[in-house]
Amino acid sequence: MLAIQINRKIFIKNIQMKKSLSFTGILAILLTNLCNISLAQIPSGTLGAEKFDVVYQRCEWTIDPRIETSTPSISGAITFHFKTIHEDLSELVFDLKDNMIVDSIVYHGDTVLYSHDDHLIHIPFSDTFPLNEIDSITIIYNGIPKPTGLDSFMRKKHAGAPIIYTLSAPYGAADWFPCKNDVTDKIDSIDIFIKTPKDNLAASNGRLVSIESVDDEWDIHHWHHGYPIATYLVCLAVTNYEAYSDWYVREDESELEILNYVYPESLPSAQEKTPRTLVSMGFFERRFGIYPYPDEKYGHAQFGWGGGMEHQTMSFMINFDDDLIAHELSHQWFGNMITCGSWHDIWLNEGFATYATALYQEEFYPTKWTSWKKSTISNVTSKNFGSVYCQDTADIINSLYSSRLVYNKGALVLHSLRWVIGDEAFFETMWNYAHDENLRYGSAVTDDFIKHAEDASGKDLTDFFDTWVYGEGHPVYTFNVEQTDPQHATLILSQDTINQPIKCFKMPVPILFTGVERDTLIVFDNNASKQNFSFSPGFIIKTVTFDPEKWLTCRYESLFVGIEEVENDYFLTVFPNPFKNFVSVKFRLPEKAEWSLSDMTGKVLKTGKLAIREGETNIALPDLKQGVYIIRFTSGQSVITRKLLCD
């Protein structure tokens, strides 16, 4: 990496604002050489295809899972209806990998010239297209796709039966069909015709219009989807599926079909588990609004990848685990209806779906919700580098789909936002974001979401998102509590950001103080790397619990609790902490006490006695190195220990 330090957010915004072909062309070439990726992995909008908008697409495919890989795995024709949005459009550019074969391209009934290299199809015209007019062109092709990324086009088997399925996220659509592979240009509507062997079913997007017989061997499955769809969400899966439906019924008695295509060997198990989708659907509709495709369907199709993929209106599933069902369903709002406007902002897809699943657990499985918070915070804080905003969109596994950063930390950003602005403003933010007419069935970037969070909360959240989304790392808190009597206590709160550029994560920090018969939760507004807070608990503190409900993405260590009751009204407190050359001890004990100071290895360094049972005294502790020490007081049957920090 070049040793150049820049303002991350300003640089990101500058890139998003640039529209110059020369700049983006240079950027694409630079990324290609630096990351060793093909130009087809850079969204086609950076290469000139931003001059037209795909308004409708007709896909005709022949898929036969029985064939061997030595013969074409797919053949078909893609017809694009496009609208000219730039006045000098004289060339159409589509994405398709070079190993695929273009048979011909037809425009107004005639074949036209084209070139196919560098994973792009260039179709030049002698004249420019009229501005704002709709035209169409058809690309006829075939080939044996070479899958990239996750599982862009795969042939596998289940219980001996062959299956072909697709998973195009993020850049794999061009592996198997000509397309405009750009998240910012959604296809407004699409018809999909899949010719398959008769003993197979073909799963795809939208509503199943018909299954028509071609002859004794072949059927054509026609799916229609009447909503905008990003290219990477177009899908197909063909095998010997069994099909059945669950039905989601709303209070107004309107119905939505939940169509399930499952392996025959999985049918009994699936029929037992998929009805849980109805519970998830009801929960997400209450939180985020009506399912985005209410007049079509939602469904599942089983496939061979080790997880799930939120294909629009029909998620592909390895199994029907309750959390997996909830995760992929929530994507229909976040990721499908509103798609990340750039792959840098993929947390708007995956972080949102991860937290939506956690909210579902909070509602129905409180124990899982508690466990999720603990394990997710532990995972995120296991390392101290990398941002939620994806810097390297070419590294699909380690960066773009990073479970720690994009999924888990992205979800915790929402969790912490909820803590900062409160439940009412948070859920208002989520609802308003999902109902923004400028974003619905389109795309969004992080700033779009920030605006809704600021509008709902009335707060300036620039610092919050700068540190938690664009920044790296997390705070490591150290806190000491000094208490001299029930009414007077001091919290010394410090945080270390482990040498990250961020000097302080400004967050409200909740701490629970517990006594013998009562407790109190106090939220401290932490906006500096080290702060002292005075507070009045009203009782002698027995224990301190940092962030009891797990709102903070952090690690922490408690060095000291100021007073410990021995029994009845006996107590002991040691201060200041951190100390330099001495500590003061205020105490009331059952008997005279002996004390010892040891280091963290257990080696005893100093010893002494308290000559009285009650009072206050100083203990000289000079010539100690910086670090953590243990001081232990023994009074009769009572042993009291404290951690001390020598500063």
SEMI-586301 format. One record per residue (C-alpha): residue in one letter; x, y, z. Coordinates in steps of 0.5 Angstrom, whole numbers, plus 500, padded with zeros to 3 digits. Example, Ala and Ser with C-alpha at 12.3 -4.5 7.8 and 13.67 -1.06 7.14 Angstrom:
// residues 2
a525491516;s527498514;
// end
This chain:
// residues 647
m500500500;l502507498;a504511505;i499517503;q494519509;i488522506;n481524509;r478518507;k471521507;i472527503;f476522498;i470517497;k465523496;n470526491;i470519487;q463518487;m462525484;k466524478;k463523472;s469524467;l470518463;s477519463;f478519470;t474513471;g477509465;i484511469;l481509475;a479502472;i485501469;l489503476;l485498480;t486492474;n493493475;l493493482;c488488484;n489483478;i482483476;s479483470;l475490467;a469486467;q469486475;i469494474;p461496474;s460497466;g458504468;t465506469;l466504461;g461508458;a454504459;e452510463;k449513457;f443508456;d438505461;v436498461;v428499462;y426492460;q430485459;r427479456;c431473457;e431466454;w435460456;t436453455;i438449461;d439442461;p443439468;r444433465;i449435460;e456434461;t461440461;s464438455;t458441451;p455448452;s451449459;i447455457;s444458450;g439463449;a438470447;i437476451;t433482449;f435489452;h430495451;f434501453;k433508453;t438513451;i440518457;h446521454;e446525447;d452522444;l450515445;s453511438;e455505442;l452500446;v457496451;f455490455;d458485459;l460478457;k466474459;d470472453;n470465454;m462465452;i460465445;v456471441;d452467435;s449474433;i447480435;v440483432;y438490431;h431491428;g431485424;d438485422;t445482424;v450488426;l457488427;y460488434;s467486438;h467482444;d474482448;d476484454;h470481457;l466487454;i461487447;h462493443;i456494438;p458501434;f453505430;s454510425;d449515428;t447517435;f441514438;p435520439;l435522446;n430519451;e427514446;i427507447;d430502443;s432494443;i437490441;t438482442;i444478443;i444471441;y449467445;n452460448;g457457452;i460453458;p461459463;k467459468;p464461475;t468466478;g467470485;l462465489;d458460485;s456464479;f454458475;m454451477;r453444476;k452440482;k448434484;h444432490;a442425492;g445423485;a440428481;p444434477;i442441479;i444448475;y444454479;t446461479;l449466484;s452472481;a453477486;p457481486;y460481479;g458474476;a452475472;a457476466;d460469467;w453466464;f449472460;p450478457;c448484461;k449491464;n453489470;d451495474;v448496481;t446503479;d442501473;k436496475;i432493470;d425496470;s422489469;i424482466;d421476463;i425470464;f423464459;i427457461;k427451457;t428445461;p427437461;k420435463;d422432469;n425439472;l422445475;a426452474;a426457479;s427464478;n425471479;g417474480;r411470478;l410464475;v406465469;s406459466;i409452464;e408450457;s410444454;v414444447;d414437446;d415430449;e422432452;w422439454;d418445457;i418452458;h418456464;h415463464;w417468470;h415475470;h418480475;g415487474;y419491479;p426494478;i432489479;a439489479;t443485474;y446481480;l439479483;v437475476;c437468477;l435461475;a436454478;v434447475;t433441478;n428435480;y424440485;e418438489;a414445489;y409447495;s406453498;d405456504;w401462505;y402469509;v395472510;r395479513;e390482518;d386485512;e386478509;s390479503;e395473501;l402472499;e404466496;i411463499;l413458494;n418453496;y422449491;v426444495;y429437493;p425431494;e430428499;s429435503;l421435502;p419433509;s424437513;a422443509;q415443510;e416443517;k421449517;t419453512;p412456515;r417460520;t417464514;l410467515;v412469522;s419473519;m414476514;g410479519;f415481524;f419485518;e412488515;r411491522;r418494522;f420496515;g413496511;i409491506;y413486503;p416490497;y413485491;p406484494;d403482488;e408477486;k411472491;y416470495;g420464495;h425459496;a429454492;q434449495;f441450492;g448447493;w452453496;g454453503;g449459505;g443463502;m443468497;e437473497;h435473489;q429478488;t423474490;m426467491;s432466495;f436460494;m438456500;i442451503;n437449508;f431452512;d434454518;d430459522;d436465522;l437464514;i430464512;a430471516;h436474513;e435472506;l428475507;s430481510;h434482504;q428483500;w427490503;f435492504;g439489498;n433488493;m428494494;i434498496;t440496493;c447499495;g449504490;s456502490;w460496492;h463500497;d457501501;i455493501;w454494509;l447497507;n445490504;e449485509;g450489515;f442491515;a440484514;t445481519;y442486524;a434485522;t436478523;a438480530;l432484531;y428478529;q432474535;e430479540;e423479538;f422471538;y429468541;p431473547;t437468549;k439467542;w439475542;t444476548;s448470545;w449474538;k451481542;k456477545;s459473540;t458479535;i462484539;s467479540;n468477533;v469484531;t473486536;s478480535;k482485530;n483492530;f483494523;g479495517;s473499516;v465497515;y466502508;c469497503;q475499501;d477494496;t471491492;a476487488;d477482494;i471479494;i472474500;n476478505;s474485504;l467485500;y464480504;s468480510;s464477515;r467481521;l467488518;v461488513;y456483516;n458483523;k461490524;g456493519;a450490524;l453493530;v453500527;l446499527;h446497534;s450502536;l446507532;r440505536;w443506543;v445513541;i439516538;g434511542;d429506540;e424511537;a428515533;f432508530;f426505528;e423511525;t430512521;m429504518;w422505516;n423512513;y429509509;a425504507;h419508505;d424514501;e421514494;n428517492;l431510494;r425505493;y426500488;g433504487;s440504490;a443508496;v449510499;t451511506;d450518506;d442517504;f442513510;i445518515;k440523512;h434519515;a438518522;e439525523;d432527521;a429522525;s434524531;g435531530;k442530532;d449531528;l451524527;t457526522;d462524528;f459517529;f459515522;d466517520;t468513526;w464507526;v463506518;y469510515;g474509520;e477503523;g478499530;h474500536;p475503543;v479499549;y476502555;t479502562;f475504568;n476505575;v471507581;e473510587;q468511592;t469515599;d462514602;p455512599;q454519596;h460520593;a464516588;t468518582;l469514575;i475515571;l474512564;s480512559;q480509552;d485506548;t484506540;i490502539;n494507535;q489508530;p488515527;i481515531;k483519537;c476518541;f470514540;k465519542;m459514545;p455514551;v457509556;p452505560;i455502567;l451498572;f453499579;t450494584;g449494592;v447490597;e439491596;r439496590;d443498583;t443504579;l445504571;i448511569;v450513562;f456517562;d458521556;n465519554;n467524549;a475524551;s480519551;k480520559;q475523563;n473523570;f466523572;s463525579;f457521581;s452519587;p450512587;g447513594;f449506597;i456502597;i458499591;k459492591;t460490584;v460494577;t458492570;f460495564;d455496558;p450490561;e446490555;k452490550;w450496546;l458498545;t463495540;c469495545;r473491549;y474493557;e478492563;s476494570;l482495575;f478497581;v472498585;g472503590;i469500597;e468493598;e463491604;v466486608;e460485613;n455489615;d458496615;y465494614;f468497608;l475499605;t477503599;v484505596;f485511592;p488514588;n488509582;p492510578;f497512583;k504514583;n508514589;f503512595;v496510596;s491512601;v486507604;k480509608;f477503612;r473500617;l474493618;p473487623;e480486626;k487490624;a489488618;e495486614;w497488607;s501485601;l503488594;s504483589;d505484581;m501480576;t506474576;g504473584;k511475586;v510479593;l514486593;k512489599;t508488606;g505492612;k500492617;l494497619;a495499626;i488500627;r481497625;e478504623;g481510619;e485513614;t492512612;n497512607;i501507604;a508509601;l509505594;p515508591;d520505586;l515501582;k515501574;q509502571;g504497570;v498493574;y499491581;i495487586;i494489593;r491484598;f488486605;t487480610;s483482616;g480476620;q477471616;s476477610;v481477604;i480484600;t484485594;r484491589;k488492582;l492498582;l495501576;c502505577;d502511572;
// end
